Amino acid sequence: MNRTPYADRGDAGRVLARALHSYRRAPGLVVLALPRGGVPVAAVVADELGCPLDILAVRKVGMPDQPELAMGAIASVTEAVETVTNEEVLRQLRRRGRDVSGFDDVVAREMVELRRRQQAYRAGRPAPELAGRTVILVDDGLATGATMRAAVRAARREKPRRVVVAAPVALGDTASELARVADGVVCPWVAPHLNAVGQAYERFDQTTDAEVRRILDAAWRSSG
């Protein structure tokens, strides 16, 4: 179990790739990154495993006055959008007397950004065909797990053979909770005592749209 912070997302990707080595020969293997932070990690994983890289668009549904607190998440591979709620967070908010009635309004706003990212990152490229394939979903870390749960549901709509969740670090019980909805969870560092994913990294700069496009364009050029 890794207890030393990763240098950066590239370093985390190399550690994660080693943990995923047994999937190298899985049928129709494809790595789907959760933008934006998951893309640099997933790029290393896909390169090490020798398989295609693509994205699965996700957006956190945060509290209007506290965007980092996830009430839920939305995700989409193609046009259909999956929505999940973070029931534990919602229960805690209600107990504190917080108003969570604006969930649908936040979903509508995040839907606009999700579609923007799909268009900006794909630049006209079609969504990947997932039917019958082994899909590895990669993010740079798992906090509440809401976005990854939405990603798993979105991937399953496309009828893959297997859906595997992979991340360099997971907080709390998130990894075990995701094991209930995915066919496998690979996480080198389960960190119940960390309070934020960024604490698992020495360098955790925000990934930009330009960086995502550069990584994806390079991956797609190399795959022909």
PyMOL commands that place a pseudoatom at each C-alpha (Angstrom):
pseudoatom trace, name=CA, resn=MET, resi=1, chain=A, elem=C, hetatm=0, pos=[0.000, 0.000, 0.000]
pseudoatom trace, name=CA, resn=ASN, resi=2, chain=A, elem=C, hetatm=0, pos=[1.499, 3.315, -1.094]
pseudoatom trace, name=CA, resn=ARG, resi=3, chain=A, elem=C, hetatm=0, pos=[2.024, 5.724, 1.800]
pseudoatom trace, name=CA, resn=THR, resi=4, chain=A, elem=C, hetatm=0, pos=[4.362, 8.175, 0.035]
pseudoatom trace, name=CA, resn=PRO, resi=5, chain=A, elem=C, hetatm=0, pos=[2.723, 11.049, -1.887]
pseudoatom trace, name=CA, resn=TYR, resi=6, chain=A, elem=C, hetatm=0, pos=[2.903, 10.774, -5.660]
pseudoatom trace, name=CA, resn=ALA, resi=7, chain=A, elem=C, hetatm=0, pos=[5.204, 13.320, -7.278]
pseudoatom trace, name=CA, resn=ASP, resi=8, chain=A, elem=C, hetatm=0, pos=[2.516, 14.281, -9.811]
pseudoatom trace, name=CA, resn=ARG, resi=9, chain=A, elem=C, hetatm=0, pos=[-0.201, 12.706, -11.957]
pseudoatom trace, name=CA, resn=GLY, resi=10, chain=A, elem=C, hetatm=0, pos=[2.353, 11.124, -14.286]
pseudoatom trace, name=CA, resn=ASP, resi=11, chain=A, elem=C, hetatm=0, pos=[4.014, 9.365, -11.369]
pseudoatom trace, name=CA, resn=ALA, resi=12, chain=A, elem=C, hetatm=0, pos=[0.593, 8.238, -10.128]
pseudoatom trace, name=CA, resn=GLY, resi=13, chain=A, elem=C, hetatm=0, pos=[-0.208, 6.901, -13.586]
pseudoatom trace, name=CA, resn=ARG, resi=14, chain=A, elem=C, hetatm=0, pos=[2.921, 4.765, -13.631]
pseudoatom trace, name=CA, resn=VAL, resi=15, chain=A, elem=C, hetatm=0, pos=[2.105, 3.242, -10.237]
pseudoatom trace, name=CA, resn=LEU, resi=16, chain=A, elem=C, hetatm=0, pos=[-1.495, 2.634, -11.302]
pseudoatom trace, name=CA, resn=ALA, resi=17, chain=A, elem=C, hetatm=0, pos=[-0.391, 1.049, -14.589]
pseudoatom trace, name=CA, resn=ARG, resi=18, chain=A, elem=C, hetatm=0, pos=[1.702, -1.489, -12.697]
pseudoatom trace, name=CA, resn=ALA, resi=19, chain=A, elem=C, hetatm=0, pos=[-1.282, -2.357, -10.544]
pseudoatom trace, name=CA, resn=LEU, resi=20, chain=A, elem=C, hetatm=0, pos=[-3.349, -2.870, -13.713]
pseudoatom trace, name=CA, resn=HIS, resi=21, chain=A, elem=C, hetatm=0, pos=[-0.775, -5.043, -15.501]
pseudoatom trace, name=CA, resn=SER, resi=22, chain=A, elem=C, hetatm=0, pos=[-2.994, -8.151, -15.373]
pseudoatom trace, name=CA, resn=TYR, resi=23, chain=A, elem=C, hetatm=0, pos=[-5.516, -6.410, -17.668]
pseudoatom trace, name=CA, resn=ARG, resi=24, chain=A, elem=C, hetatm=0, pos=[-3.054, -6.046, -20.587]
pseudoatom trace, name=CA, resn=ARG, resi=25, chain=A, elem=C, hetatm=0, pos=[-4.625, -8.932, -22.501]
pseudoatom trace, name=CA, resn=ALA, resi=26, chain=A, elem=C, hetatm=0, pos=[-8.237, -8.256, -21.558]
pseudoatom trace, name=CA, resn=PRO, resi=27, chain=A, elem=C, hetatm=0, pos=[-10.667, -8.422, -24.526]
pseudoatom trace, name=CA, resn=GLY, resi=28, chain=A, elem=C, hetatm=0, pos=[-11.089, -5.103, -26.322]
pseudoatom trace, name=CA, resn=LEU, resi=29, chain=A, elem=C, hetatm=0, pos=[-9.287, -3.166, -23.612]
pseudoatom trace, name=CA, resn=VAL, resi=30, chain=A, elem=C, hetatm=0, pos=[-9.870, 0.596, -23.583]
pseudoatom trace, name=CA, resn=VAL, resi=31, chain=A, elem=C, hetatm=0, pos=[-8.994, 3.220, -20.972]
pseudoatom trace, name=CA, resn=LEU, resi=32, chain=A, elem=C, hetatm=0, pos=[-11.500, 6.029, -20.414]
pseudoatom trace, name=CA, resn=ALA, resi=33, chain=A, elem=C, hetatm=0, pos=[-10.292, 9.064, -18.484]
pseudoatom trace, name=CA, resn=LEU, resi=34, chain=A, elem=C, hetatm=0, pos=[-12.549, 11.219, -16.339]
pseudoatom trace, name=CA, resn=PRO, resi=35, chain=A, elem=C, hetatm=0, pos=[-11.666, 14.802, -17.342]
pseudoatom trace, name=CA, resn=ARG, resi=36, chain=A, elem=C, hetatm=0, pos=[-9.931, 16.804, -16.435]
pseudoatom trace, name=CA, resn=GLY, resi=37, chain=A, elem=C, hetatm=0, pos=[-7.598, 15.502, -13.730]
pseudoatom trace, name=CA, resn=GLY, resi=38, chain=A, elem=C, hetatm=0, pos=[-7.951, 11.885, -14.752]
pseudoatom trace, name=CA, resn=VAL, resi=39, chain=A, elem=C, hetatm=0, pos=[-6.587, 12.471, -18.250]
pseudoatom trace, name=CA, resn=PRO, resi=40, chain=A, elem=C, hetatm=0, pos=[-2.845, 12.766, -17.442]
pseudoatom trace, name=CA, resn=VAL, resi=41, chain=A, elem=C, hetatm=0, pos=[-3.089, 9.676, -15.219]
pseudoatom trace, name=CA, resn=ALA, resi=42, chain=A, elem=C, hetatm=0, pos=[-5.056, 7.679, -17.789]
pseudoatom trace, name=CA, resn=ALA, resi=43, chain=A, elem=C, hetatm=0, pos=[-2.669, 8.633, -20.613]
pseudoatom trace, name=CA, resn=VAL, resi=44, chain=A, elem=C, hetatm=0, pos=[0.207, 6.925, -18.815]
pseudoatom trace, name=CA, resn=VAL, resi=45, chain=A, elem=C, hetatm=0, pos=[-1.960, 3.902, -18.014]
pseudoatom trace, name=CA, resn=ALA, resi=46, chain=A, elem=C, hetatm=0, pos=[-3.130, 3.505, -21.626]
pseudoatom trace, name=CA, resn=ASP, resi=47, chain=A, elem=C, hetatm=0, pos=[0.421, 3.847, -22.934]
pseudoatom trace, name=CA, resn=GLU, resi=48, chain=A, elem=C, hetatm=0, pos=[1.774, 1.272, -20.467]
pseudoatom trace, name=CA, resn=LEU, resi=49, chain=A, elem=C, hetatm=0, pos=[-1.055, -1.182, -21.189]
pseudoatom trace, name=CA, resn=GLY, resi=50, chain=A, elem=C, hetatm=0, pos=[-0.817, -0.632, -24.955]
pseudoatom trace, name=CA, resn=CYS, resi=51, chain=A, elem=C, hetatm=0, pos=[-4.485, 0.189, -25.439]
pseudoatom trace, name=CA, resn=PRO, resi=52, chain=A, elem=C, hetatm=0, pos=[-6.599, 3.101, -26.734]
pseudoatom trace, name=CA, resn=LEU, resi=53, chain=A, elem=C, hetatm=0, pos=[-7.287, 6.190, -24.617]
pseudoatom trace, name=CA, resn=ASP, resi=54, chain=A, elem=C, hetatm=0, pos=[-10.554, 8.101, -24.644]
pseudoatom trace, name=CA, resn=ILE, resi=55, chain=A, elem=C, hetatm=0, pos=[-12.712, 10.111, -22.243]
pseudoatom trace, name=CA, resn=LEU, resi=56, chain=A, elem=C, hetatm=0, pos=[-15.975, 9.718, -20.364]
pseudoatom trace, name=CA, resn=ALA, resi=57, chain=A, elem=C, hetatm=0, pos=[-17.356, 13.144, -19.520]
pseudoatom trace, name=CA, resn=VAL, resi=58, chain=A, elem=C, hetatm=0, pos=[-18.406, 13.676, -15.904]
pseudoatom trace, name=CA, resn=ARG, resi=59, chain=A, elem=C, hetatm=0, pos=[-19.449, 16.628, -13.778]
pseudoatom trace, name=CA, resn=LYS, resi=60, chain=A, elem=C, hetatm=0, pos=[-19.865, 16.927, -10.052]
pseudoatom trace, name=CA, resn=VAL, resi=61, chain=A, elem=C, hetatm=0, pos=[-23.219, 18.306, -8.854]
pseudoatom trace, name=CA, resn=GLY, resi=62, chain=A, elem=C, hetatm=0, pos=[-22.046, 20.508, -6.003]
pseudoatom trace, name=CA, resn=MET, resi=63, chain=A, elem=C, hetatm=0, pos=[-23.865, 22.623, -3.468]
pseudoatom trace, name=CA, resn=PRO, resi=64, chain=A, elem=C, hetatm=0, pos=[-24.549, 26.075, -4.962]
pseudoatom trace, name=CA, resn=ASP, resi=65, chain=A, elem=C, hetatm=0, pos=[-22.621, 27.787, -2.145]
pseudoatom trace, name=CA, resn=GLN, resi=66, chain=A, elem=C, hetatm=0, pos=[-20.068, 24.978, -1.743]
pseudoatom trace, name=CA, resn=PRO, resi=67, chain=A, elem=C, hetatm=0, pos=[-19.281, 23.574, -5.206]
pseudoatom trace, name=CA, resn=GLU, resi=68, chain=A, elem=C, hetatm=0, pos=[-16.674, 21.081, -3.966]
pseudoatom trace, name=CA, resn=LEU, resi=69, chain=A, elem=C, hetatm=0, pos=[-19.275, 19.280, -1.826]
pseudoatom trace, name=CA, resn=ALA, resi=70, chain=A, elem=C, hetatm=0, pos=[-20.854, 16.734, -4.182]
pseudoatom trace, name=CA, resn=MET, resi=71, chain=A, elem=C, hetatm=0, pos=[-24.591, 16.221, -3.865]
pseudoatom trace, name=CA, resn=GLY, resi=72, chain=A, elem=C, hetatm=0, pos=[-24.250, 13.899, -6.853]
pseudoatom trace, name=CA, resn=ALA, resi=73, chain=A, elem=C, hetatm=0, pos=[-22.820, 13.726, -10.354]
pseudoatom trace, name=CA, resn=ILE, resi=74, chain=A, elem=C, hetatm=0, pos=[-23.670, 13.360, -14.032]
pseudoatom trace, name=CA, resn=ALA, resi=75, chain=A, elem=C, hetatm=0, pos=[-21.832, 11.402, -16.726]
pseudoatom trace, name=CA, resn=SER, resi=76, chain=A, elem=C, hetatm=0, pos=[-22.160, 10.624, -20.407]
pseudoatom trace, name=CA, resn=VAL, resi=77, chain=A, elem=C, hetatm=0, pos=[-20.412, 8.565, -23.084]
pseudoatom trace, name=CA, resn=THR, resi=78, chain=A, elem=C, hetatm=0, pos=[-22.607, 9.614, -25.995]
pseudoatom trace, name=CA, resn=GLU, resi=79, chain=A, elem=C, hetatm=0, pos=[-25.900, 11.533, -25.735]
pseudoatom trace, name=CA, resn=ALA, resi=80, chain=A, elem=C, hetatm=0, pos=[-27.595, 9.767, -22.828]
pseudoatom trace, name=CA, resn=VAL, resi=81, chain=A, elem=C, hetatm=0, pos=[-26.718, 11.229, -19.424]
pseudoatom trace, name=CA, resn=GLU, resi=82, chain=A, elem=C, hetatm=0, pos=[-26.642, 9.294, -16.160]
pseudoatom trace, name=CA, resn=THR, resi=83, chain=A, elem=C, hetatm=0, pos=[-27.352, 11.102, -12.888]
pseudoatom trace, name=CA, resn=VAL, resi=84, chain=A, elem=C, hetatm=0, pos=[-26.498, 9.810, -9.428]
pseudoatom trace, name=CA, resn=THR, resi=85, chain=A, elem=C, hetatm=0, pos=[-27.151, 11.340, -6.027]
pseudoatom trace, name=CA, resn=ASN, resi=86, chain=A, elem=C, hetatm=0, pos=[-24.843, 11.212, -3.041]
pseudoatom trace, name=CA, resn=GLU, resi=87, chain=A, elem=C, hetatm=0, pos=[-27.439, 10.161, -0.486]
pseudoatom trace, name=CA, resn=GLU, resi=88, chain=A, elem=C, hetatm=0, pos=[-25.093, 10.304, 2.503]
pseudoatom trace, name=CA, resn=VAL, resi=89, chain=A, elem=C, hetatm=0, pos=[-24.129, 13.895, 1.742]
pseudoatom trace, name=CA, resn=LEU, resi=90, chain=A, elem=C, hetatm=0, pos=[-27.761, 14.859, 1.151]
pseudoatom trace, name=CA, resn=ARG, resi=91, chain=A, elem=C, hetatm=0, pos=[-28.799, 13.313, 4.477]
pseudoatom trace, name=CA, resn=GLN, resi=92, chain=A, elem=C, hetatm=0, pos=[-26.075, 15.204, 6.309]
pseudoatom trace, name=CA, resn=LEU, resi=93, chain=A, elem=C, hetatm=0, pos=[-27.088, 18.462, 4.640]
pseudoatom trace, name=CA, resn=ARG, resi=94, chain=A, elem=C, hetatm=0, pos=[-30.748, 17.961, 5.558]
pseudoatom trace, name=CA, resn=ARG, resi=95, chain=A, elem=C, hetatm=0, pos=[-29.825, 17.217, 9.177]
pseudoatom trace, name=CA, resn=ARG, resi=96, chain=A, elem=C, hetatm=0, pos=[-27.988, 20.544, 9.262]
pseudoatom trace, name=CA, resn=GLY, resi=97, chain=A, elem=C, hetatm=0, pos=[-31.044, 22.319, 7.903]
pseudoatom trace, name=CA, resn=ARG, resi=98, chain=A, elem=C, hetatm=0, pos=[-29.447, 23.004, 4.521]
pseudoatom trace, name=CA, resn=ASP, resi=99, chain=A, elem=C, hetatm=0, pos=[-31.682, 23.523, 1.485]
pseudoatom trace, name=CA, resn=VAL, resi=100, chain=A, elem=C, hetatm=0, pos=[-30.962, 20.865, -1.175]
pseudoatom trace, name=CA, resn=SER, resi=101, chain=A, elem=C, hetatm=0, pos=[-33.982, 21.654, -3.361]
pseudoatom trace, name=CA, resn=GLY, resi=102, chain=A, elem=C, hetatm=0, pos=[-31.746, 23.222, -6.010]
pseudoatom trace, name=CA, resn=PHE, resi=103, chain=A, elem=C, hetatm=0, pos=[-30.281, 19.878, -7.113]
pseudoatom trace, name=CA, resn=ASP, resi=104, chain=A, elem=C, hetatm=0, pos=[-32.039, 19.888, -10.492]
pseudoatom trace, name=CA, resn=ASP, resi=105, chain=A, elem=C, hetatm=0, pos=[-30.963, 23.472, -11.180]
pseudoatom trace, name=CA, resn=VAL, resi=106, chain=A, elem=C, hetatm=0, pos=[-27.328, 22.565, -10.545]
pseudoatom trace, name=CA, resn=VAL, resi=107, chain=A, elem=C, hetatm=0, pos=[-27.688, 19.498, -12.797]
pseudoatom trace, name=CA, resn=ALA, resi=108, chain=A, elem=C, hetatm=0, pos=[-28.975, 21.711, -15.612]
pseudoatom trace, name=CA, resn=ARG, resi=109, chain=A, elem=C, hetatm=0, pos=[-25.996, 24.067, -15.289]
pseudoatom trace, name=CA, resn=GLU, resi=110, chain=A, elem=C, hetatm=0, pos=[-23.494, 21.238, -15.124]
pseudoatom trace, name=CA, resn=MET, resi=111, chain=A, elem=C, hetatm=0, pos=[-25.092, 19.619, -18.177]
pseudoatom trace, name=CA, resn=VAL, resi=112, chain=A, elem=C, hetatm=0, pos=[-24.089, 22.661, -20.215]
pseudoatom trace, name=CA, resn=GLU, resi=113, chain=A, elem=C, hetatm=0, pos=[-20.468, 22.306, -19.092]
pseudoatom trace, name=CA, resn=LEU, resi=114, chain=A, elem=C, hetatm=0, pos=[-20.487, 18.540, -19.679]
pseudoatom trace, name=CA, resn=ARG, resi=115, chain=A, elem=C, hetatm=0, pos=[-21.606, 19.028, -23.290]
pseudoatom trace, name=CA, resn=ARG, resi=116, chain=A, elem=C, hetatm=0, pos=[-19.062, 21.791, -23.779]
pseudoatom trace, name=CA, resn=ARG, resi=117, chain=A, elem=C, hetatm=0, pos=[-16.269, 19.503, -22.640]
pseudoatom trace, name=CA, resn=GLN, resi=118, chain=A, elem=C, hetatm=0, pos=[-17.426, 16.651, -24.839]
pseudoatom trace, name=CA, resn=GLN, resi=119, chain=A, elem=C, hetatm=0, pos=[-17.361, 18.921, -27.882]
pseudoatom trace, name=CA, resn=ALA, resi=120, chain=A, elem=C, hetatm=0, pos=[-14.128, 20.696, -26.976]
pseudoatom trace, name=CA, resn=TYR, resi=121, chain=A, elem=C, hetatm=0, pos=[-12.151, 17.570, -26.157]
pseudoatom trace, name=CA, resn=ARG, resi=122, chain=A, elem=C, hetatm=0, pos=[-13.422, 15.373, -28.971]
pseudoatom trace, name=CA, resn=ALA, resi=123, chain=A, elem=C, hetatm=0, pos=[-13.235, 18.068, -31.644]
pseudoatom trace, name=CA, resn=GLY, resi=124, chain=A, elem=C, hetatm=0, pos=[-15.598, 16.117, -33.890]
pseudoatom trace, name=CA, resn=ARG, resi=125, chain=A, elem=C, hetatm=0, pos=[-14.205, 12.694, -33.069]
pseudoatom trace, name=CA, resn=PRO, resi=126, chain=A, elem=C, hetatm=0, pos=[-16.953, 10.100, -32.394]
pseudoatom trace, name=CA, resn=ALA, resi=127, chain=A, elem=C, hetatm=0, pos=[-17.453, 8.556, -28.975]
pseudoatom trace, name=CA, resn=PRO, resi=128, chain=A, elem=C, hetatm=0, pos=[-15.778, 5.168, -28.500]
pseudoatom trace, name=CA, resn=GLU, resi=129, chain=A, elem=C, hetatm=0, pos=[-17.651, 1.941, -29.156]
pseudoatom trace, name=CA, resn=LEU, resi=130, chain=A, elem=C, hetatm=0, pos=[-17.716, 0.065, -25.843]
pseudoatom trace, name=CA, resn=ALA, resi=131, chain=A, elem=C, hetatm=0, pos=[-19.963, -2.939, -26.551]
pseudoatom trace, name=CA, resn=GLY, resi=132, chain=A, elem=C, hetatm=0, pos=[-18.231, -6.176, -25.594]
pseudoatom trace, name=CA, resn=ARG, resi=133, chain=A, elem=C, hetatm=0, pos=[-15.047, -4.426, -24.451]
pseudoatom trace, name=CA, resn=THR, resi=134, chain=A, elem=C, hetatm=0, pos=[-13.177, -4.277, -21.154]
pseudoatom trace, name=CA, resn=VAL, resi=135, chain=A, elem=C, hetatm=0, pos=[-13.410, -0.678, -19.968]
pseudoatom trace, name=CA, resn=ILE, resi=136, chain=A, elem=C, hetatm=0, pos=[-11.058, 0.800, -17.374]
pseudoatom trace, name=CA, resn=LEU, resi=137, chain=A, elem=C, hetatm=0, pos=[-12.311, 4.091, -15.932]
pseudoatom trace, name=CA, resn=VAL, resi=138, chain=A, elem=C, hetatm=0, pos=[-9.475, 6.238, -14.590]
pseudoatom trace, name=CA, resn=ASP, resi=139, chain=A, elem=C, hetatm=0, pos=[-9.517, 9.303, -12.354]
pseudoatom trace, name=CA, resn=ASP, resi=140, chain=A, elem=C, hetatm=0, pos=[-6.718, 10.979, -10.387]
pseudoatom trace, name=CA, resn=GLY, resi=141, chain=A, elem=C, hetatm=0, pos=[-8.402, 10.075, -7.103]
pseudoatom trace, name=CA, resn=LEU, resi=142, chain=A, elem=C, hetatm=0, pos=[-11.663, 9.042, -5.496]
pseudoatom trace, name=CA, resn=ALA, resi=143, chain=A, elem=C, hetatm=0, pos=[-13.199, 11.255, -2.818]
pseudoatom trace, name=CA, resn=THR, resi=144, chain=A, elem=C, hetatm=0, pos=[-16.939, 10.674, -2.363]
pseudoatom trace, name=CA, resn=GLY, resi=145, chain=A, elem=C, hetatm=0, pos=[-17.041, 8.465, -5.465]
pseudoatom trace, name=CA, resn=ALA, resi=146, chain=A, elem=C, hetatm=0, pos=[-20.086, 10.250, -6.887]
pseudoatom trace, name=CA, resn=THR, resi=147, chain=A, elem=C, hetatm=0, pos=[-18.530, 11.093, -10.261]
pseudoatom trace, name=CA, resn=MET, resi=148, chain=A, elem=C, hetatm=0, pos=[-17.101, 7.609, -10.648]
pseudoatom trace, name=CA, resn=ARG, resi=149, chain=A, elem=C, hetatm=0, pos=[-20.437, 5.968, -9.819]
pseudoatom trace, name=CA, resn=ALA, resi=150, chain=A, elem=C, hetatm=0, pos=[-22.055, 8.104, -12.511]
pseudoatom trace, name=CA, resn=ALA, resi=151, chain=A, elem=C, hetatm=0, pos=[-19.262, 7.114, -14.910]
pseudoatom trace, name=CA, resn=VAL, resi=152, chain=A, elem=C, hetatm=0, pos=[-19.807, 3.412, -14.214]
pseudoatom trace, name=CA, resn=ARG, resi=153, chain=A, elem=C, hetatm=0, pos=[-23.513, 3.759, -14.943]
pseudoatom trace, name=CA, resn=ALA, resi=154, chain=A, elem=C, hetatm=0, pos=[-22.846, 5.704, -18.152]
pseudoatom trace, name=CA, resn=ALA, resi=155, chain=A, elem=C, hetatm=0, pos=[-20.340, 3.088, -19.325]
pseudoatom trace, name=CA, resn=ARG, resi=156, chain=A, elem=C, hetatm=0, pos=[-22.716, 0.217, -18.596]
pseudoatom trace, name=CA, resn=ARG, resi=157, chain=A, elem=C, hetatm=0, pos=[-25.335, 1.742, -20.909]
pseudoatom trace, name=CA, resn=GLU, resi=158, chain=A, elem=C, hetatm=0, pos=[-22.972, 0.906, -23.778]
pseudoatom trace, name=CA, resn=LYS, resi=159, chain=A, elem=C, hetatm=0, pos=[-22.963, -2.873, -22.967]
pseudoatom trace, name=CA, resn=PRO, resi=160, chain=A, elem=C, hetatm=0, pos=[-19.259, -3.466, -22.238]
pseudoatom trace, name=CA, resn=ARG, resi=161, chain=A, elem=C, hetatm=0, pos=[-17.940, -6.850, -21.177]
pseudoatom trace, name=CA, resn=ARG, resi=162, chain=A, elem=C, hetatm=0, pos=[-16.487, -5.459, -17.927]
pseudoatom trace, name=CA, resn=VAL, resi=163, chain=A, elem=C, hetatm=0, pos=[-16.184, -2.077, -16.197]
pseudoatom trace, name=CA, resn=VAL, resi=164, chain=A, elem=C, hetatm=0, pos=[-13.153, -1.618, -13.961]
pseudoatom trace, name=CA, resn=VAL, resi=165, chain=A, elem=C, hetatm=0, pos=[-12.602, 1.433, -11.745]
pseudoatom trace, name=CA, resn=ALA, resi=166, chain=A, elem=C, hetatm=0, pos=[-8.989, 2.556, -11.316]
pseudoatom trace, name=CA, resn=ALA, resi=167, chain=A, elem=C, hetatm=0, pos=[-7.450, 5.437, -9.372]
pseudoatom trace, name=CA, resn=PRO, resi=168, chain=A, elem=C, hetatm=0, pos=[-4.131, 6.086, -7.636]
pseudoatom trace, name=CA, resn=VAL, resi=169, chain=A, elem=C, hetatm=0, pos=[-5.811, 6.951, -4.318]
pseudoatom trace, name=CA, resn=ALA, resi=170, chain=A, elem=C, hetatm=0, pos=[-9.204, 6.563, -2.654]
pseudoatom trace, name=CA, resn=LEU, resi=171, chain=A, elem=C, hetatm=0, pos=[-10.407, 8.299, 0.496]
pseudoatom trace, name=CA, resn=GLY, resi=172, chain=A, elem=C, hetatm=0, pos=[-12.408, 6.655, 3.248]
pseudoatom trace, name=CA, resn=ASP, resi=173, chain=A, elem=C, hetatm=0, pos=[-14.513, 3.660, 2.220]
pseudoatom trace, name=CA, resn=THR, resi=174, chain=A, elem=C, hetatm=0, pos=[-14.980, 4.862, -1.365]
pseudoatom trace, name=CA, resn=ALA, resi=175, chain=A, elem=C, hetatm=0, pos=[-13.046, 2.013, -2.989]
pseudoatom trace, name=CA, resn=SER, resi=176, chain=A, elem=C, hetatm=0, pos=[-15.093, -0.676, -1.252]
pseudoatom trace, name=CA, resn=GLU, resi=177, chain=A, elem=C, hetatm=0, pos=[-18.321, 1.160, -2.028]
pseudoatom trace, name=CA, resn=LEU, resi=178, chain=A, elem=C, hetatm=0, pos=[-17.450, 1.324, -5.728]
pseudoatom trace, name=CA, resn=ALA, resi=179, chain=A, elem=C, hetatm=0, pos=[-16.695, -2.395, -5.709]
pseudoatom trace, name=CA, resn=ARG, resi=180, chain=A, elem=C, hetatm=0, pos=[-20.453, -2.899, -5.350]
pseudoatom trace, name=CA, resn=VAL, resi=181, chain=A, elem=C, hetatm=0, pos=[-21.185, -1.275, -8.721]
pseudoatom trace, name=CA, resn=ALA, resi=182, chain=A, elem=C, hetatm=0, pos=[-18.048, -2.048, -10.781]
pseudoatom trace, name=CA, resn=ASP, resi=183, chain=A, elem=C, hetatm=0, pos=[-16.658, -5.400, -11.915]
pseudoatom trace, name=CA, resn=GLY, resi=184, chain=A, elem=C, hetatm=0, pos=[-13.351, -4.539, -10.313]
pseudoatom trace, name=CA, resn=VAL, resi=185, chain=A, elem=C, hetatm=0, pos=[-11.627, -1.735, -8.415]
pseudoatom trace, name=CA, resn=VAL, resi=186, chain=A, elem=C, hetatm=0, pos=[-7.879, -1.158, -8.632]
pseudoatom trace, name=CA, resn=CYS, resi=187, chain=A, elem=C, hetatm=0, pos=[-6.450, 1.383, -6.191]
pseudoatom trace, name=CA, resn=PRO, resi=188, chain=A, elem=C, hetatm=0, pos=[-2.821, 1.227, -5.001]
pseudoatom trace, name=CA, resn=TRP, resi=189, chain=A, elem=C, hetatm=0, pos=[-3.448, 3.578, -2.073]
pseudoatom trace, name=CA, resn=VAL, resi=190, chain=A, elem=C, hetatm=0, pos=[-6.571, 3.348, 0.074]
pseudoatom trace, name=CA, resn=ALA, resi=191, chain=A, elem=C, hetatm=0, pos=[-6.214, 6.354, 2.377]
pseudoatom trace, name=CA, resn=PRO, resi=192, chain=A, elem=C, hetatm=0, pos=[-8.907, 6.525, 5.088]
pseudoatom trace, name=CA, resn=HIS, resi=193, chain=A, elem=C, hetatm=0, pos=[-7.031, 9.244, 6.968]
pseudoatom trace, name=CA, resn=LEU, resi=194, chain=A, elem=C, hetatm=0, pos=[-6.590, 11.729, 4.123]
pseudoatom trace, name=CA, resn=ASN, resi=195, chain=A, elem=C, hetatm=0, pos=[-9.117, 14.555, 3.833]
pseudoatom trace, name=CA, resn=ALA, resi=196, chain=A, elem=C, hetatm=0, pos=[-8.582, 15.412, 0.155]
pseudoatom trace, name=CA, resn=VAL, resi=197, chain=A, elem=C, hetatm=0, pos=[-7.216, 13.734, -2.952]
pseudoatom trace, name=CA, resn=GLY, resi=198, chain=A, elem=C, hetatm=0, pos=[-4.646, 16.505, -3.383]
pseudoatom trace, name=CA, resn=GLN, resi=199, chain=A, elem=C, hetatm=0, pos=[-2.943, 15.428, -0.159]
pseudoatom trace, name=CA, resn=ALA, resi=200, chain=A, elem=C, hetatm=0, pos=[-1.788, 12.273, -1.967]
pseudoatom trace, name=CA, resn=TYR, resi=201, chain=A, elem=C, hetatm=0, pos=[0.279, 14.371, -4.404]
pseudoatom trace, name=CA, resn=GLU, resi=202, chain=A, elem=C, hetatm=0, pos=[3.316, 16.608, -4.058]
pseudoatom trace, name=CA, resn=ARG, resi=203, chain=A, elem=C, hetatm=0, pos=[2.191, 18.491, -7.152]
pseudoatom trace, name=CA, resn=PHE, resi=204, chain=A, elem=C, hetatm=0, pos=[-1.531, 18.706, -7.851]
pseudoatom trace, name=CA, resn=ASP, resi=205, chain=A, elem=C, hetatm=0, pos=[-2.015, 21.605, -10.246]
pseudoatom trace, name=CA, resn=GLN, resi=206, chain=A, elem=C, hetatm=0, pos=[-5.350, 22.025, -11.985]
pseudoatom trace, name=CA, resn=THR, resi=207, chain=A, elem=C, hetatm=0, pos=[-5.423, 20.270, -15.360]
pseudoatom trace, name=CA, resn=THR, resi=208, chain=A, elem=C, hetatm=0, pos=[-6.433, 22.687, -18.123]
pseudoatom trace, name=CA, resn=ASP, resi=209, chain=A, elem=C, hetatm=0, pos=[-8.590, 22.207, -21.214]
pseudoatom trace, name=CA, resn=ALA, resi=210, chain=A, elem=C, hetatm=0, pos=[-5.500, 22.818, -23.342]
pseudoatom trace, name=CA, resn=GLU, resi=211, chain=A, elem=C, hetatm=0, pos=[-3.594, 20.049, -21.575]
pseudoatom trace, name=CA, resn=VAL, resi=212, chain=A, elem=C, hetatm=0, pos=[-6.488, 17.628, -22.018]
pseudoatom trace, name=CA, resn=ARG, resi=213, chain=A, elem=C, hetatm=0, pos=[-6.679, 18.391, -25.745]
pseudoatom trace, name=CA, resn=ARG, resi=214, chain=A, elem=C, hetatm=0, pos=[-2.915, 18.033, -26.163]
pseudoatom trace, name=CA, resn=ILE, resi=215, chain=A, elem=C, hetatm=0, pos=[-2.868, 14.630, -24.443]
pseudoatom trace, name=CA, resn=LEU, resi=216, chain=A, elem=C, hetatm=0, pos=[-5.889, 13.316, -26.321]
pseudoatom trace, name=CA, resn=ASP, resi=217, chain=A, elem=C, hetatm=0, pos=[-4.688, 14.593, -29.692]
pseudoatom trace, name=CA, resn=ALA, resi=218, chain=A, elem=C, hetatm=0, pos=[-1.314, 12.911, -29.167]
pseudoatom trace, name=CA, resn=ALA, resi=219, chain=A, elem=C, hetatm=0, pos=[-2.945, 9.631, -28.132]
pseudoatom trace, name=CA, resn=TRP, resi=220, chain=A, elem=C, hetatm=0, pos=[-5.336, 9.628, -31.069]
pseudoatom trace, name=CA, resn=ARG, resi=221, chain=A, elem=C, hetatm=0, pos=[-2.574, 10.447, -33.564]
pseudoatom trace, name=CA, resn=SER, resi=222, chain=A, elem=C, hetatm=0, pos=[-0.406, 7.606, -32.301]
pseudoatom trace, name=CA, resn=SER, resi=223, chain=A, elem=C, hetatm=0, pos=[-3.307, 5.147, -32.543]
pseudoatom trace, name=CA, resn=GLY, resi=224, chain=A, elem=C, hetatm=0, pos=[-3.972, 6.116, -36.144]
for i in range(1, 224): cmd.bond("trace and resi %d" % i, "trace and resi %d" % (i + 1))
show_as sticks, trace
zoom trace
